[in-house]
Amino acid sequence: MDHHDIKCILSNWGESPLEMSQVRGVYRIKTGQGMRCLKEGRKSLQRAQFMMEGMAFVQKRGFAQLANCVPTPEGSLVVPYQGSYYYLQEWVEGRELDYLNREDLLGAAKTLGCFHRASIGFTPQKGYEAKNKLGKWPKKLQDKCKDLERYLNVARTKANPDGFDRKVMLFGEWMLNHARVSVKNLADSHYADLVDEARDWGSLAHGDAAARNFIRQGRELVLIDFDAIAMDVNITDLWRLMRRALSRNNWEMELATEIMDSYDQFVPLESRHKEVLGAFLQFPEIPWRLLREYYEKENRTPQHDLYLTERLENCLDQHRAIDKFLKNFV
């Protein structure tokens, strides 16, 4: 979008851009009313309404560690423009979470716990599309397991395998074994009970608990970008945070315990929750994501292939630490 488009969209709020820049997938804009974040909705208008309703619900329940949405003078939170739609938020100043900073990681766990606690009782209004992942994870992990089998077969049948393919072949059975154990452990766990409880009580998951979505402001970590918000068991958010944190800290058990203890201050973690969390952590999610990008994405550059190869090597070189961690978890 150019300056004209931004100006047209902001006019819905009675604001005008003085300065602007693009940061990741959003626009950081200075207006006469302050610093704003303008974002294009990724999905349908109904999905955006679901997101807004979820955010409003947790705010009413006392969760304040998120960016406030700015309504138009008419009270609308989402506005259409040229076939898409946009929403405006107050810009959250600060730095992103640092996976190597223990204080950041424990603060992020507390923020997630606060958010999940505030989401208890949420029920979406009828009449629009709500993102619902409750009960769907067993099938999701089974499908990902099939993906890994397919990717390994592609690597093995290549006439001229490269460095990425050779790494896949070397660790293919290790990845498949972990994926299959994950699927079995989730099936044998209390996952179905957690799903039933989430349906009965109401529950939300942020859906993208990554460093870029936690902003450090003084002693607090603010949670941003709720585009992936969904009705889901809370433990999936903790899994997203922990798998990223542990992969950058050599799968340190003490760190995992501290993260869970910080979360437990707001949402109790019982043995059945840890059982389900362990099943998720067993799945080789990061390698799966790298393999999917390598074997499915078109028009990759040699530089990007090298980047993916280095990331895969870094991840799989931790296989002994991962095995030790999973053996002792729970």
N, C-alpha and C positions, 0 to 999 in steps of 0.2 A: 504494500500500500504506500501511496505517496502522501505528501502533506495535505493535499486537497481531500483525500479520502478520510484521513484522521480528523480533519476539521469538520467534515460533514457528519461523521459519527458522533463526535463530541458535542455537536450542536444539540443533540437530543438531551444532553444534560445541562445545556446552557453554559458550556465551558468551551474555551478556545486554547489550542496548543501554543505555548510560548517557546518551549524547547522539547525535543523528543529524540529518543534513541531506541534501538531494538536490542533487547536483552533476552537471549534464548528465543522463546516463541511468543514473547509479549512486547508491548511498547511501554517504555518508561517515559511519561509525559509530564512536563511542568505546565500547570495552568494557573490562572489567577486564584484558584481555590486550593492549590497545593499540588503535591506530587501524586500522580495517578498511575495506575496499571491498567492498560486497555488490552483485553484479550479476546480473540476470536474463539467461539465455541467449537469444540472438536466434533461433537455428535449432533443429535437432533435438538430442536428447541425444547421438546419435552424432557430430554435428558438434562438440559441446562436448568429447567424448572425444578427437577428432582434435586440437582446439586444445590440450588439456592434454598430449597426447602430444608434439606439436610443441614446446611450451614446455619440457617436461622434457628433450627431446632436446638442444636448444641449451644448456640449463643444464649438462647433463652434459659438453657440449663446451666449456664455459668461458665462455659468454655469461651475464654476471651482471647486465646492465643492464635488468632487467625486474622487475615486481612478483611476489613469491613467492605462490603459491597456498597456502591453508591447508587441510590435510586434516582431516576429522572424526576423532574418536577411533577410528573403525572403519577409517580410511584412505581414505574416499571424498572425491573432490574436487568432486563435483557432487551436489546433493540435490534431490529433487522437492518441489513444494509447489503444491497446487491447480491441477494441470494444466500447470504450468510447471516450470522447474528453475533452480537458483541456484548460484553459486560465490562463494567468499570469498577475498579477497587482502589482503595487507598494503597499507595506504594509502601511496602515494608522495607525500610532501610536496615542494613546490617550485612553480615557475611554468611555464606552458606556453612552448613555443618561440616566439620572436619572429621573424617573417619579415624584419624590417628589421635584425635583429642578425646580422651576418656570422659572429660566433663561434658563435652558436646553429646556423646553417645548416651550417657546416662540421662542427660536433660531431654534428649529426643524420646527416650523410653518413657519418661515422665509425661511429656507432652502427649504422646500417643495414649497413655493410660488415662489422662484427663479427658481427651477427646472421646475415647471409647466409653468411659463412664458417663459422660454427658449424652451419649447417643442412645442410652438405654431408654426404651419406651417409644422410639421413633417408628412411626407407621406412615408410609407415603400416602398422599391423597390419591383418590381414584381419578381416573380421567387422563392420566398421562403415563409415559413409559418410565418405569423405575428400573435401574440397573440392579439385577438380583443374581448374586453368585452362590446363594445358599444351596448347599447340597451338590454343587457342580464340580468340586475339586477332584473327586476320584476319577471322573471321566477326563478332566483336563490333564491330570498326571498320566493317565493311560495313553492319551493321544500324544503327549510329549515323549513318552517312552517309545512309541512307534516311530516318532520323528527321529529319535536317536538311532534306532535300528536302520532306518532308511539312509540317514547320513553316513553311517558306518559302511553300509553297502556301497554307496557312491564312492567313498574314499578307496575301498578295496578294489573296485572295478575300474578305477582310472588308469589309463594307459601310462600317463606320466604324472604320478602324484607329486605334489609339492610339499613344502615343509608343514603346512597346515594339515594336509591329508595324512602325512606320516605320523603326526602327533595324534590325530584321531584314531588311526589304526593301532597305535601303541597303547592308547588308553581306552579304546572303544569298549572292550569287555568290562573294564572297571566302571565306566560311566553307565553302561547298561545294567550291570549288577546293582549299582546304587539306585538307579531308577526303578528297577523291579522291586527291590526291597522297600523303597519308599511307597510304591503303590500298594504292596501287601500290608505294610505297617499301618498305612492310613485306613485301609479296609478293616483291619483288626482293632483299630483304636476306638476312642469315644467320639470320633468326629461326628457321627450321626446324632449323638446326644447334644453336642454343641450346636449343631444346625437347628435341632428342635427348640432348644432354649432361645436361640437368636430369633427364630420365627415367633415364639411365644412372647418374648420380652421386647423385641425390637432391637436392632443392632446395625451399626454402620462401620464400614472400614474405609479408610482414606484411599487405599488402592495404589499408592505410589510413594511409599515411605523411603524416599531416596534423599541423599544429601542436599540436592538442589531445592528440595521442598521444605527444608528446615532452615529458618533464618535466625541467627543469633542476634538478640537485642538485649544487651546488658546481661542479666542473669537468666533470661528466659529464651526459649526457642519457640519461634512462631511457625505454625504449620500453614503452608500456602499450597496453591494449585490443587483444587478439589475436583478436577475434571474426571478423575477415575473413581470418585466416591461410589460406593455400592453397598447394598445390603449383603453382609457377609459375616462370617465368624471373625471376631477381633484378632484371633491368633495369626491370621494371614498377614496383618500389618507388622506384627512383631517379627514374623519370619522374614519379611522384606527388609526390615532394618537390620536384623541380625546376620543374615547371609552376606550382606554387603559389608558390614562392620567386621565380621569374623574373617572374611576372605582377605582383608587388608591388615589383619592382626594375627596371622598364622594360626587361626582357629584356636585362640586362647580360651580355655575353659573358664578361667577366673573372670575374664571380660564378659562371657556369656552369662555367668551367674550374676554379675553386678547389673547387667542390663535387665535381666528378669526381675531381680530384686527391686530395681527402680520402678519398673512397670507395676510390680505387685503392690506398691504403695497405694495405687489407685484402683487397680482391677486385680482381685486375687487370682493367683496362678496356682491351680491345684495340680495334682499328679496327672490327671486326665488331660489338662491343657498342655502340659509339658510333653505328654505322650504324642499328642497331635502335632505339636511344634517340632518334636524330634522327627516325625515322619516327613514333614515338609523340608526340614534341614537336610534330610538324607538325600533328597532329590538334587541331582547336579544341575541346578537351575542356571547358573552362570555359564558353564560349558554349553548347555542346550541353547542359550540365547546366542552365543558366539557362533555355534554351528549353524543355527538357523540363518543368521545374517550372512555367513560365508556361502552356504549352499543354496540359499533362496534369493538373495538380493542380486539384482542384475546391474550391469554397468559399474562394477567395482573397479577401483584403480589399484595398481600395484602397491601404492603407498598404504591404501586402506587394508589390503590383504596382509601386508607386513604388520600393520597395527593389530589386526585380529589374531594373527599368528603369535605375536608377542604376548597378547592378553591371554590366549589359550595356554601358552606355555607357562606363564606366571601362575595361572589358576591350577593347572594339573600338576605342576611341580610341588604343590602343597598336598598331594594325595595322601602321604603318610600322616601328616598333621590332621587331615580331614578324617581319616580312618580312626585315628586315636581319639579324636574329639567325639565322633559318633558312638564309639564303643563305650565311652564313659558318660555320655549324655543321659540325663534322667536317672 
